[in-house]
Amino acid sequence: MTKNIGGDRALRVCDLCGGVDDHPRHVIAGDTRETFAAPAEDIVQKVLEEAPEDQRSKLVRDLFDTTSSDRHMDCCREAGCPTGDCERTTQGAEDKRGAALLKHLREQ
């Protein structure tokens, strides 16, 4: 489990690694005709293990919403960001995560 940034940032799931945290995400939205792959069993299990009990249902519902994909920017970059945004946005901050990445993004 990763350390949250805090400050009332919403917890979200990374559809690529299953991480549950409030770190910066690349949200790729489709439409009702375009969908993303359903999550693999290991990703579902990780979310069930990491999500706070009072938010587990919401986060699992979000995970199974295949009309969009929420991804940690580093996960998206490593998977080959479909828009190239994660490579451009995180340039110079490739080793940063969480609060350090958020600080980098705000300084851009």
C-alpha positions in Angstrom: 0.0 0.0 0.0 1.3 3.5 -0.8 1.2 6.6 1.3 -1.7 8.9 0.5 -1.2 12.6 -0.2 -4.2 13.6 1.9 -5.9 17.0 1.9 -9.3 15.4 1.1 -8.1 14.0 -2.2 -10.4 11.2 -3.4 -9.2 7.6 -3.2 -9.3 5.9 -6.6 -8.2 2.6 -8.1 -5.4 2.3 -10.7 -7.0 0.1 -13.4 -3.5 -1.1 -14.4 -1.9 -2.1 -11.0 -4.9 -2.2 -8.7 -3.4 0.4 -6.3 -5.8 2.2 -4.1 -4.6 5.7 -3.2 -5.1 9.5 -3.9 -2.1 9.9 -6.3 -2.3 11.7 -9.6 -4.1 9.8 -12.4 -4.5 9.9 -16.1 -8.2 9.3 -16.7 -9.0 8.1 -20.2 -12.7 8.4 -21.0 -14.4 6.4 -23.7 -18.0 6.5 -24.5 -20.8 3.9 -24.3 -19.6 2.2 -27.5 -15.9 2.2 -26.6 -14.9 0.2 -23.5 -11.7 -0.9 -21.8 -10.8 -4.4 -20.7 -12.4 -5.8 -17.6 -10.0 -6.0 -14.7 -8.0 -9.2 -14.1 -8.7 -11.3 -11.0 -5.4 -10.3 -9.4 -6.3 -6.6 -9.7 -9.7 -7.1 -8.2 -8.1 -9.0 -5.3 -5.6 -6.2 -4.7 -8.4 -3.6 -4.6 -10.3 -5.7 -2.1 -7.3 -6.0 0.1 -6.2 -2.4 -0.1 -9.4 -0.4 -0.2 -10.7 1.0 3.1 -13.8 -1.0 4.1 -16.1 2.0 4.1 -15.1 2.8 0.5 -14.6 -0.8 -0.9 -18.0 -1.0 -2.7 -17.5 2.3 -4.5 -14.0 1.5 -5.5 -14.9 -1.9 -6.8 -17.8 -0.4 -8.8 -15.3 2.2 -10.3 -12.9 -0.6 -11.2 -15.7 -2.4 -13.1 -16.7 0.7 -15.0 -15.1 -0.1 -18.4 -16.2 3.1 -20.1 -13.1 4.8 -18.6 -9.7 3.9 -17.3 -8.1 5.6 -14.3 -4.3 5.0 -14.2 -1.4 6.1 -12.1 0.6 8.3 -14.5 3.7 6.2 -14.0 1.7 3.0 -14.6 0.2 4.5 -17.8 3.6 5.7 -19.0 5.1 2.3 -18.4 2.2 0.5 -20.2 2.5 2.9 -23.2 0.2 5.8 -22.6 -2.3 5.7 -25.6 -2.3 9.5 -25.9 1.4 10.2 -25.0 0.3 12.6 -22.3 2.0 10.7 -19.4 5.3 10.8 -21.1 5.1 14.6 -21.7 3.5 15.4 -18.4 5.9 13.5 -16.2 9.1 14.3 -18.2 11.8 15.1 -15.8 9.9 13.5 -12.9 10.0 9.8 -14.1 11.0 8.6 -10.6 8.5 10.7 -8.7 5.2 9.3 -7.2 2.5 10.6 -4.9 3.1 14.0 -3.4 6.3 14.6 -5.2 4.7 13.9 -8.6 1.7 16.2 -7.7 4.2 19.0 -6.8 5.9 18.5 -10.2 2.6 18.7 -12.0 1.5 21.8 -10.2 4.8 23.5 -11.1 4.3 22.9 -14.8 
